């Protein structure tokens, strides 16, 4: 059993990660800027908002995350909307841009059956992996209705006609048709009805944990 000297208690308003810290710093900077514009000291604003000067100082320095009620009190004291405290907070969001015909050619289980996979993009963060492919089947391709992998899959037909097998049923897909399904069940093209066949396949599954 831990001694009293080693016991630590979690601060419910402490910043828990890099994202929270960025947001906390952004909010603190906005509050400080509004306070300076109104020629108010930390003590002045703290008194008007009903918070301690020490707490306000921590908020302005990004050392603590204010509750919604505290933000509302500060917004009333400064005569600005709560949303004004968030106006400059923007997280960097990457995008994947692929020009026509320049997608990365990928080998997957269907490659040996003549299926051509062109990766059109990928996610770089988040808890879900999303893989969009342009899949092409030609006269050199063969049927392969036994794909099986984790996650879900979405198909959107662009060209040709295919009989697509999933869970004991065959769906005839023509341009404009779509199919969304659990990818953990055996699936794949069962009938190549009209060649060439081109469709978009978007596969999504939980990102594997590092541990």
C-alpha positions as CSV (number, residue, x, y, z in Angstrom):
1,X,0.0,0.0,0.0
2,X,1.4,3.4,-1.0
3,X,2.4,5.8,1.8
4,X,0.7,9.2,2.2
5,X,3.9,10.8,0.8
6,X,3.6,9.0,-2.5
7,X,-0.1,9.5,-3.1
8,X,-0.9,11.7,-6.1
9,X,-4.2,13.0,-7.2
10,X,-5.2,13.9,-10.8
11,X,-6.0,17.5,-11.5
12,X,-9.3,17.3,-13.5
13,X,-8.4,20.5,-15.3
14,X,-4.8,19.5,-16.2
15,X,-3.9,19.3,-19.9
16,X,-3.7,15.7,-20.9
17,X,-1.9,15.8,-24.2
18,X,-0.3,17.7,-27.0
19,X,-3.7,18.6,-28.7
20,X,-5.2,19.8,-25.4
21,X,-2.0,21.8,-24.7
22,X,-2.3,23.6,-28.1
23,X,-5.9,24.4,-27.5
24,X,-5.2,25.6,-23.9
25,X,-2.4,27.9,-25.1
26,X,-4.6,29.2,-27.9
27,X,-7.4,30.0,-25.5
28,X,-5.1,31.6,-23.0
29,X,-3.6,33.8,-25.6
30,X,-7.0,35.0,-26.8
31,X,-8.1,35.8,-23.2
32,X,-4.9,37.7,-22.5
33,X,-5.3,39.7,-25.8
34,X,-8.9,40.6,-25.0
35,X,-7.9,41.6,-21.5
36,X,-5.1,43.9,-22.8
37,X,-7.4,45.5,-25.3
38,X,-9.7,46.5,-22.4
39,X,-6.8,47.8,-20.3
40,X,-7.6,45.3,-17.5
41,X,-5.2,43.7,-15.1
42,X,-5.3,40.0,-14.2
43,X,-6.8,41.0,-10.9
44,X,-9.4,43.1,-12.6
45,X,-10.6,40.4,-14.9
46,X,-10.4,37.7,-12.2
47,X,-12.7,39.8,-10.0
48,X,-15.2,40.4,-12.7
49,X,-15.3,36.8,-13.8
50,X,-15.4,35.4,-10.2
51,X,-12.2,33.4,-10.5
52,X,-8.9,33.6,-8.6
53,X,-6.1,35.6,-10.1
54,X,-3.9,32.5,-9.8
55,X,-6.3,30.4,-11.8
56,X,-6.6,33.1,-14.5
57,X,-2.9,33.4,-14.8
58,X,-2.7,29.6,-15.3
59,X,-5.4,29.8,-18.0
60,X,-3.6,32.6,-19.8
61,X,-0.3,30.7,-19.8
62,X,-1.9,27.5,-21.1
63,X,-1.1,25.6,-17.9
64,X,-4.7,24.5,-17.2
65,X,-7.8,23.8,-19.1
66,X,-10.7,26.0,-18.1
67,X,-14.2,24.5,-17.7
68,X,-17.1,25.7,-19.9
69,X,-18.6,27.6,-17.0
70,X,-15.3,29.5,-16.4
71,X,-15.0,30.3,-20.1
72,X,-18.6,31.6,-20.0
73,X,-17.8,33.8,-17.0
74,X,-14.7,35.2,-18.7
75,X,-16.6,35.8,-21.9
76,X,-19.2,37.8,-20.0
77,X,-16.6,39.8,-18.2
78,X,-14.8,40.6,-21.4
79,X,-18.1,41.2,-23.4
80,X,-17.2,38.7,-26.1
81,X,-18.7,35.4,-27.2
82,X,-17.2,32.2,-25.9
83,X,-16.4,31.2,-29.5
84,X,-14.0,34.2,-29.7
85,X,-11.6,32.3,-27.5
86,X,-11.2,29.6,-30.2
87,X,-10.9,31.7,-33.3
88,X,-7.2,31.1,-33.9
89,X,-7.0,27.5,-32.9
90,X,-6.5,25.3,-36.0
91,X,-4.9,21.9,-36.1
92,X,-2.8,20.9,-39.0
93,X,-4.7,18.5,-41.2
94,X,-2.8,16.7,-44.0
95,X,-4.3,15.9,-47.3
96,X,-3.3,13.3,-49.9
97,X,-3.3,14.5,-53.5
98,X,-2.9,12.0,-56.3
99,X,-3.1,13.1,-60.0
100,X,-4.9,10.9,-62.5
101,X,-2.9,7.8,-63.4
102,X,-0.2,8.4,-60.7
103,X,-1.6,6.3,-57.9
104,X,0.8,3.8,-56.3
105,X,0.5,0.3,-57.8
106,X,0.0,-2.2,-54.9
107,X,0.2,-6.0,-54.8
108,X,-2.6,-7.6,-52.9
109,X,-4.1,-11.1,-52.8
110,X,-5.9,-10.6,-56.1
111,X,-2.8,-9.5,-58.0
112,X,-2.0,-13.1,-58.9
113,X,-5.5,-13.3,-60.4
114,X,-4.7,-10.4,-62.7
115,X,-6.4,-7.7,-60.6
116,X,-4.7,-4.3,-60.8
117,X,-4.7,-2.2,-57.6
118,X,-3.9,1.5,-57.7
119,X,-3.8,3.1,-54.2
120,X,-5.4,6.6,-54.4
121,X,-4.4,7.9,-51.0
122,X,-4.0,6.9,-47.3
123,X,-4.5,8.2,-43.8
124,X,-1.5,9.3,-41.8
125,X,-3.1,9.5,-38.4
126,X,-6.3,8.6,-36.4
127,X,-7.5,5.4,-35.1
128,X,-9.0,4.1,-38.3
129,X,-7.0,3.2,-41.5
130,X,-8.7,4.1,-44.8
131,X,-7.4,2.7,-48.1
132,X,-9.0,3.9,-51.3
133,X,-8.2,1.8,-54.4
134,X,-9.0,2.0,-58.1
135,X,-9.3,-1.7,-59.1
136,X,-9.1,-2.7,-62.8
137,X,-10.0,-6.1,-64.2
138,X,-9.2,-7.0,-67.8
139,X,-9.3,-10.0,-70.1
140,X,-6.2,-11.3,-68.3
141,X,-8.0,-11.2,-64.9
142,X,-9.6,-14.2,-63.3
143,X,-12.4,-14.4,-60.7
144,X,-11.5,-14.5,-57.0
145,X,-14.5,-14.5,-54.7
146,X,-12.5,-15.5,-51.5
147,X,-11.1,-12.2,-50.2
148,X,-11.4,-11.9,-46.5
149,X,-9.9,-9.3,-44.2
150,X,-10.7,-7.1,-41.2
151,X,-12.9,-4.0,-41.4
152,X,-15.5,-2.9,-43.9
153,X,-15.3,-2.2,-47.6
154,X,-17.2,0.1,-50.0
155,X,-17.4,-0.5,-53.8
156,X,-18.4,2.0,-56.4
157,X,-18.6,0.8,-60.0
158,X,-17.1,3.0,-62.8
159,X,-17.0,0.8,-65.8
160,X,-18.1,-2.7,-67.0
161,X,-20.2,-5.2,-65.2
162,X,-19.3,-7.7,-62.5
163,X,-21.1,-10.3,-60.4
164,X,-19.7,-9.6,-56.9
165,X,-20.0,-12.4,-54.3
166,X,-20.5,-11.7,-50.6
167,X,-21.8,-14.0,-47.9
168,X,-23.4,-16.5,-50.2
169,X,-25.1,-14.0,-52.5
170,X,-24.0,-12.5,-55.8
171,X,-24.7,-8.8,-56.6
172,X,-24.6,-7.6,-60.2
173,X,-22.8,-4.3,-60.3
174,X,-23.0,-1.8,-63.2
175,X,-21.6,1.8,-63.4
176,X,-23.1,3.9,-60.7
177,X,-23.9,0.9,-58.4
178,X,-22.4,0.6,-55.0
179,X,-21.9,-2.1,-52.4
180,X,-21.0,-1.8,-48.7
181,X,-20.2,-4.8,-46.6
182,X,-18.4,-6.5,-43.7
183,X,-15.0,-7.5,-45.2
184,X,-14.5,-10.3,-42.7
185,X,-16.9,-12.4,-44.7
186,X,-15.6,-14.1,-47.9
187,X,-16.1,-11.8,-50.9
188,X,-14.9,-10.9,-54.3
189,X,-15.6,-10.8,-58.1
190,X,-17.4,-14.0,-59.1
191,X,-18.5,-13.2,-62.6
192,X,-16.7,-10.9,-65.0
193,X,-19.7,-10.0,-67.1
194,X,-18.5,-7.1,-69.1
195,X,-14.8,-6.1,-69.5
196,X,-12.9,-4.0,-68.8
197,X,-14.2,-3.6,-65.2
198,X,-13.1,-0.6,-63.1
199,X,-14.4,0.2,-59.6
200,X,-13.4,2.2,-56.5
201,X,-12.8,0.1,-53.4
202,X,-12.5,1.9,-50.0
203,X,-11.3,-0.4,-47.2
204,X,-11.3,0.8,-43.6
205,X,-10.2,-1.0,-40.5
206,X,-8.9,-0.2,-37.0
207,X,-5.3,0.9,-36.9
208,X,-3.2,-1.8,-35.2
209,X,-1.9,-0.9,-31.8
210,X,1.8,-0.4,-31.3
211,X,2.0,-2.4,-28.1
